[in-house]
Amino acid sequence: MDKIRIRGGNRLDGVIPIAGAKNAALPLLTASLLTDDTLTLSNLPDVADIKTMIQLLQHHGVAVQETAKDDGSRGPVSLCAGPVNDTTAPYDLVRRMRASILVLAPLVARFGAARVSLPGGCAIGTRPVDLHLKALTQLGANIELSEGYIEATAPNGLTGANIVFPFVSVGATENILMGACLARGETVLSNAAREPEITDLARCLLAMGARIEGIGTDTLRIQGVDHLTGAEHSVVPDRIEAGTYAMAAAITGGRIELAGIRRGLLEAALDKLSQAGVRITETEIGIEVSAEPGGIIGVDVMTEPFPGFPTDLQAQMMALMTVANGASMITESIFENRFMHVPELARMGADINVHGASAMVRGVPRLKGAEVMATDLRASSSLVLAALAAEGETMIGRVYHLDRGYERIVRKLAACGADIARLSDRGPI
């Protein structure tokens, strides 16, 4: 099993191009199921979750044509769901990634039936799919759970409805938004999530002929249409990748220019970094992030739905706070089990005490390299950040978690001066 070795202490300096957002690309890929025309997506990140979703769509019968750029990176991907011949999403594929549930509403909306395994993914809380199922039922689908599968049918199609989500859910908003585009009549989604990835999905659906109002707000109004067409769409830049590398610059007292990102995509995170003593400067190509060695100040953080501080940057922010001057309180309000990185950071000398949904972090002068293990996608990136600042060598295990959401992270950090390598049983990769 591969590991990542990091010898810490190097000040990072350079430019990192930000890839397309994984969390935007996944629902965009499933949107291809809504039409028998070709949907072409560019700026897709080259990460494991995207490969898994493409495999799932191919299982359904979607014809996928991938291209490569001159430098070998992923080029535009074209998807045509005209020949869909299987509306079952099997356990073997769905268990790898929670976002597989996003095929549910598109399949029911267009084909009148879907059989989708209950999903897997990172173990960061229960994250039930009941919001998806209740809302789909309100659109007229019949739902049964049998032998670990969701069996949904709507032989006469879906019908618009007024749906109020009891709490903000990104996945449920995406799923039901897609289903509503082909439902008869009007659907109103209240208390909808407002994340940039949902805005990106809505804009792609508009290009496909959907009728959606209220994009970017917590109330989406969808007028159903008989069919959608193909389109071309470029995936929004990954604000979580950008935030992770911004914190990498800060934790090493370095300077990184994040190419291709807009400040509005991660305003809350950048505001917290500014409060912590990090310099944020907008440039012609993106955002420059820099800090003085030892100059980070402890700040309190609470995760919230967009436009608040993103839960997907909580672990990375905690890593930064472990070497800050003073203390910080980090509160997780989205997922109930997202502090699994704490014991691993403690192995490196971090001073963290967890009290329910909050963690008190007292900064230490220096972390120490250690053998640590990634427990989920974002926890793994927090260990990378801690290792970059630590004294000595850190070996990170279970790095397949990183592969799910970060495109060429070792290469990008090494280009900025990090002493980092990916190792297999056969040696460096």
Stockholm file with secondary structure:
# STOCKHOLM 1.0

chainA/1-429         MDKIRIRGGNRLDGVIPIAGAKNAALPLLTASLLTDDTLTLSNLPDVADIKTMIQLLQHHGVAVQETAKDDGSRGPVSLCAGPVNDTTAPYDLVRRMRASILVLAPLVARFGAARVSLPGGCAIGTRPVDLHLKALTQLGANIELSEGYIEATAPNGLTGANIVFPFVSVGATENILMGACLARGETVLSNAAREPEITDLARCLLAMGARIEGIGTDTLRIQGVDHLTGAEHSVVPDRIEAGTYAMAAAITGGRIELAGIRRGLLEAALDKLSQAGVRITETEIGIEVSAEPGGIIGVDVMTEPFPGFPTDLQAQMMALMTVANGASMITESIFENRFMHVPELARMGADINVHGASAMVRGVPRLKGAEVMATDLRASSSLVLAALAAEGETMIGRVYHLDRGYERIVRKLAACGADIARLSDRGPI
#=GR chainA/1-429 SS CCEEEEECCCCCEEEEECCBCHHHHHHHHHGGGGCSSEEEEESCCCSHHHHHHHHHHHHHTCEEEEEECTTSSEEEEEEECTTCCCCEECHHHHTTCGGGGGGHHHHHHHHSEEEEECCCCCCSSCCCSHHHHHHHHHTTCEEEEETTEEEEECTTCCBCCEEECSSCCHHHHHHHHHHHTTSBSEEEEESCCCCHHHHHHHHHHHHTTCEEECTTSSEEEEECCSCCCCEEEECCBCHHHHHHHHHHHHHTTCEEEEETCCGGGGHHHHHHHHHTTCEEEECSSEEEEECCTTCCBCCCEEBCSTTSBCGGGHHHHHHHHTTSBSEEEEECCSCTTCCTTHHHHHHTTCEEEEETTEEEEECCSCCBCCEEECCSHHHHHHHHHHHHHSBSEEEEECTHHHHTTCSSHHHHHHHTTCEEEEEETTEEC
#=GC SS_cons         CCEEEEECCCCCEEEEECCBCHHHHHHHHHGGGGCSSEEEEESCCCSHHHHHHHHHHHHHTCEEEEEECTTSSEEEEEEECTTCCCCEECHHHHTTCGGGGGGHHHHHHHHSEEEEECCCCCCSSCCCSHHHHHHHHHTTCEEEEETTEEEEECTTCCBCCEEECSSCCHHHHHHHHHHHTTSBSEEEEESCCCCHHHHHHHHHHHHTTCEEECTTSSEEEEECCSCCCCEEEECCBCHHHHHHHHHHHHHTTCEEEEETCCGGGGHHHHHHHHHTTCEEEECSSEEEEECCTTCCBCCCEEBCSTTSBCGGGHHHHHHHHTTSBSEEEEECCSCTTCCTTHHHHHHTTCEEEEETTEEEEECCSCCBCCEEECCSHHHHHHHHHHHHHSBSEEEEECTHHHHTTCSSHHHHHHHTTCEEEEEETTEEC
//
